[in-house]
């Protein structure tokens, strides 16, 4: 069964550094998402992406964050000037369509630790 | 705005018993979808089951079924014949028509005892 792939599985970064989290969505999916989950808390939406544009973003997704689809398969989340509170599990997800009945399929996540 | 409430932070169940995980939601939208995800200790998020707001029948997927009571705004997950591998965190989530984001509840940690 096709799956969303995320790399790396764990990233350790010094505070203030930039980090790029990578994702390969399911190949025939057109809608891509990033979520984060701070340890012990619920999953929070960051951003959705379609047709090379951000289609929806949360208040968490400020100028520190950016997303990009650099080629036909990868989807990245860049976090500039990382802060301690950016430590979390970051999930990439994709869906085939935008309709409300389409499940979003998640990757295994990247655990980001900011020191 | 949408809100999901899961009132059971933890549940302990004997193997082979059925278990119901509670989920209530709040929305003013008429069209929406409700989803359940499983998160094992390894961390991945696994999609389990979906229920649409206009679906007249409760969704079922193998041992998972959804007890959807629209008037009460509840969408409880029922796991029949629980197995040790069902031990995990379970999240209820909602997506409203016109929105792309999933809104998640706080989750319920299910532990299956042998």
Contacts between the chains, C-beta under 8 A, distances in Angstrom:
chain1	res1	chain2	res2	distance
A	31	B	100	6.8
A	33	B	100	7.2
A	33	B	101	7.5
A	33	B	102	7.9
A	35	B	102	7.5
A	41	B	106	7.7
A	42	B	91	7.2
A	42	B	104	4.8
A	42	B	105	6.4
A	42	B	106	5.0
A	42	B	107	6.2
A	43	B	45	7.3
A	43	B	91	6.4
A	43	B	93	7.6
A	43	B	102	7.6
A	43	B	104	4.3
A	44	B	104	7.5
A	45	B	101	3.8
A	45	B	102	6.4
A	45	B	103	7.2
A	48	B	100	4.0
A	48	B	101	6.5
A	55	B	100	5.9
A	56	B	99	7.0
A	56	B	100	4.6
A	56	B	101	6.0
A	58	B	101	7.0
A	89	B	43	6.2
A	91	B	45	6.0
A	93	B	45	7.8
A	98	B	100	6.5
A	100	B	31	6.0
A	100	B	32	6.1
A	100	B	33	4.3
A	100	B	52	7.1
A	100	B	95	5.4
A	100	B	96	7.0
A	100	B	97	5.0
A	101	B	33	5.3
A	101	B	50	6.4
A	101	B	52	5.2
A	103	B	35	6.0
A	103	B	47	4.6
A	103	B	50	5.6
A	104	B	35	7.9
A	104	B	47	7.5
A	104	B	102	6.0
A	105	B	47	6.1
A	106	B	37	7.4
A	106	B	44	6.8
A	106	B	45	3.7
A	106	B	46	7.6
A	106	B	47	7.3
A	107	B	44	7.4
A	108	B	42	7.6
A	108	B	43	6.5
A	108	B	44	4.2
A	109	B	43	5.2
A	109	B	44	6.4
A	109	B	45	7.3
A	111	B	43	7.2
